[in-house]
Amino acid sequence: MWAAQVLQPQFTFIGEDKTTSEQAPFIIEQFYKYMSRGKLMGGKCKRCGKVHLPPRPLCDSCFSKEFEWTEIPQKGKLLTYTVIHVAPTQFQSMAPYVVGIVQLENGLKIPGMIRSIALEQVKIGMPLSMDLETCPASQQWPQWPRYFFKPT
Ligand SMILES: [Zn+2]
């Protein structure tokens, strides 16, 4: 009895190894390909419709792994912001600068740096557009974001 129990495998890994790791690199790579062409694309969950930006392999709302690409509008308005005086090392030369939460035209809210404007001119509710082109494309994932916002 005792010996038989010891021989029983306690766990089985067979069939459980369906990780999302095959899909993730594809999605992120494709995401940056779109971005290099000036398109911002998110992953829209086919089950619940939630849009993920940047795309992710698993929906954090319904845990579905089925996604389709959807284009994200690059215009929005400023919901809230803060002025950064003490910046992380890579942004020190830019401080002080503004980081805000921008609500895009499709309702998605994303954080981003706001540039091309004097600090005192930044106002809540102001229209902003995303600038993808001037961001260096040499960084590797997961160094997101690679965009900033500027006044329209
Ligand atoms: Zn979902």
Boltz pocket constraint, residues with backbone or C-beta under 6 A from the ligand:
constraints:
  - pocket:
      binder: B
      contacts: [[A, 45], [A, 46], [A, 47], [A, 48], [A, 49], [A, 50], [A, 59], [A, 60], [A, 61], [A, 62], [A, 63], [A, 64]]
      max_distance: 6.0
